[in-house]
Amino acid sequence: MSLLSGTQVHLSRGGQRATIATVGAALREFSVDGSDVIVPFAADEVAPAFHGMVLAPWPNRLADGRYSFGGRDL
């Protein structure tokens, strides 16, 4: 079965649990001692509003929030 968010990678240590979806390297679930730290999303959906996804090239760390990519000024 193929999930919209890709392969699910489950990590745990002590009371911490995380699920990373391979589409966008999205943090799909993260909880500590059974309490959600982030708003989770289902494995059969794409991260809503890019929640938990890696944003590159890190627009919040660029001068004036501008950069060039693929010949376009963004």
C-alpha positions as protocol buffer text, in pm:
chain_id: "A"
residue {
  index: 1
  type: MET
  ca { x: 0 y: 0 z: 0 }
}
residue {
  index: 2
  type: SER
  ca { x: 138 y: 341 z: -97 }
}
residue {
  index: 3
  type: LEU
  ca { x: 63 y: 628 z: 140 }
}
residue {
  index: 4
  type: LEU
  ca { x: 35 y: 991 z: 25 }
}
residue {
  index: 5
  type: SER
  ca { x: 292 y: 1096 z: 285 }
}
residue {
  index: 6
  type: GLY
  ca { x: 532 y: 821 z: 178 }
}
residue {
  index: 7
  type: THR
  ca { x: 715 y: 564 z: 386 }
}
residue {
  index: 8
  type: GLN
  ca { x: 674 y: 610 z: 760 }
}
residue {
  index: 9
  type: VAL
  ca { x: 983 y: 611 z: 982 }
}
residue {
  index: 10
  type: HIS
  ca { x: 905 y: 555 z: 1351 }
}
residue {
  index: 11
  type: LEU
  ca { x: 1148 y: 663 z: 1622 }
}
residue {
  index: 12
  type: SER
  ca { x: 1118 y: 632 z: 1997 }
}
residue {
  index: 13
  type: ARG
  ca { x: 1322 y: 687 z: 2309 }
}
residue {
  index: 14
  type: GLY
  ca { x: 1177 y: 668 z: 2656 }
}
residue {
  index: 15
  type: GLY
  ca { x: 842 y: 847 z: 2648 }
}
residue {
  index: 16
  type: GLN
  ca { x: 918 y: 1025 z: 2320 }
}
residue {
  index: 17
  type: ARG
  ca { x: 763 y: 902 z: 1994 }
}
residue {
  index: 18
  type: ALA
  ca { x: 808 y: 1048 z: 1646 }
}
residue {
  index: 19
  type: THR
  ca { x: 694 y: 954 z: 1299 }
}
residue {
  index: 20
  type: ILE
  ca { x: 869 y: 1105 z: 998 }
}
residue {
  index: 21
  type: ALA
  ca { x: 705 y: 1080 z: 656 }
}
residue {
  index: 22
  type: THR
  ca { x: 945 y: 1051 z: 363 }
}
residue {
  index: 23
  type: VAL
  ca { x: 748 y: 1294 z: 144 }
}
residue {
  index: 24
  type: GLY
  ca { x: 907 y: 1627 z: 233 }
}
residue {
  index: 25
  type: ALA
  ca { x: 1081 y: 1473 z: 536 }
}
residue {
  index: 26
  type: ALA
  ca { x: 772 y: 1582 z: 729 }
}
residue {
  index: 27
  type: LEU
  ca { x: 749 y: 1538 z: 1104 }
}
residue {
  index: 28
  type: ARG
  ca { x: 408 y: 1368 z: 1101 }
}
residue {
  index: 29
  type: GLU
  ca { x: 373 y: 1290 z: 1470 }
}
residue {
  index: 30
  type: PHE
  ca { x: 569 y: 1380 z: 1782 }
}
residue {
  index: 31
  type: SER
  ca { x: 457 y: 1308 z: 2136 }
}
residue {
  index: 32
  type: VAL
  ca { x: 609 y: 1297 z: 2481 }
}
residue {
  index: 33
  type: ASP
  ca { x: 454 y: 1066 z: 2741 }
}
residue {
  index: 34
  type: GLY
  ca { x: 143 y: 1030 z: 2523 }
}
residue {
  index: 35
  type: SER
  ca { x: 84 y: 1405 z: 2476 }
}
residue {
  index: 36
  type: ASP
  ca { x: 112 y: 1553 z: 2126 }
}
residue {
  index: 37
  type: VAL
  ca { x: 381 y: 1818 z: 2089 }
}
residue {
  index: 38
  type: ILE
  ca { x: 280 y: 1901 z: 1732 }
}
residue {
  index: 39
  type: VAL
  ca { x: -53 y: 1873 z: 1551 }
}
residue {
  index: 40
  type: PRO
  ca { x: -27 y: 1530 z: 1385 }
}
residue {
  index: 41
  type: PHE
  ca { x: -162 y: 1444 z: 1043 }
}
residue {
  index: 42
  type: ALA
  ca { x: -270 y: 1110 z: 897 }
}
residue {
  index: 43
  type: ALA
  ca { x: -36 y: 887 z: 699 }
}
residue {
  index: 44
  type: ASP
  ca { x: -280 y: 888 z: 407 }
}
residue {
  index: 45
  type: GLU
  ca { x: -268 y: 1266 z: 357 }
}
residue {
  index: 46
  type: VAL
  ca { x: -9 y: 1520 z: 255 }
}
residue {
  index: 47
  type: ALA
  ca { x: 104 y: 1753 z: 533 }
}
residue {
  index: 48
  type: PRO
  ca { x: -162 y: 2025 z: 557 }
}
residue {
  index: 49
  type: ALA
  ca { x: -14 y: 2373 z: 502 }
}
residue {
  index: 50
  type: PHE
  ca { x: 331 y: 2210 z: 498 }
}
residue {
  index: 51
  type: HIS
  ca { x: 313 y: 2141 z: 874 }
}
residue {
  index: 52
  type: GLY
  ca { x: 629 y: 1970 z: 993 }
}
residue {
  index: 53
  type: MET
  ca { x: 802 y: 1989 z: 655 }
}
residue {
  index: 54
  type: VAL
  ca { x: 1157 y: 2097 z: 592 }
}
residue {
  index: 55
  type: LEU
  ca { x: 1155 y: 2440 z: 430 }
}
residue {
  index: 56
  type: ALA
  ca { x: 1463 y: 2502 z: 221 }
}
residue {
  index: 57
  type: PRO
  ca { x: 1649 y: 2724 z: 160 }
}
residue {
  index: 58
  type: TRP
  ca { x: 1535 y: 2845 z: 501 }
}
residue {
  index: 59
  type: PRO
  ca { x: 1358 y: 3171 z: 405 }
}
residue {
  index: 60
  type: ASN
  ca { x: 1353 y: 3296 z: 764 }
}
residue {
  index: 61
  type: ARG
  ca { x: 1734 y: 3306 z: 765 }
}
residue {
  index: 62
  type: LEU
  ca { x: 1790 y: 3501 z: 445 }
}
residue {
  index: 63
  type: ALA
  ca { x: 1859 y: 3871 z: 419 }
}
residue {
  index: 64
  type: ASP
  ca { x: 1524 y: 4043 z: 360 }
}
residue {
  index: 65
  type: GLY
  ca { x: 1368 y: 3700 z: 293 }
}
residue {
  index: 66
  type: ARG
  ca { x: 1489 y: 3700 z: -69 }
}
residue {
  index: 67
  type: TYR
  ca { x: 1700 y: 3457 z: -268 }
}
residue {
  index: 68
  type: SER
  ca { x: 1759 y: 3337 z: -625 }
}
residue {
  index: 69
  type: PHE
  ca { x: 1681 y: 2983 z: -732 }
}
residue {
  index: 70
  type: GLY
  ca { x: 1659 y: 2830 z: -1076 }
}
residue {
  index: 71
  type: GLY
  ca { x: 1714 y: 3168 z: -1237 }
}
residue {
  index: 72
  type: ARG
  ca { x: 1424 y: 3325 z: -1049 }
}
residue {
  index: 73
  type: ASP
  ca { x: 1436 y: 3587 z: -777 }
}
residue {
  index: 74
  type: LEU
  ca { x: 1216 y: 3474 z: -491 }
}
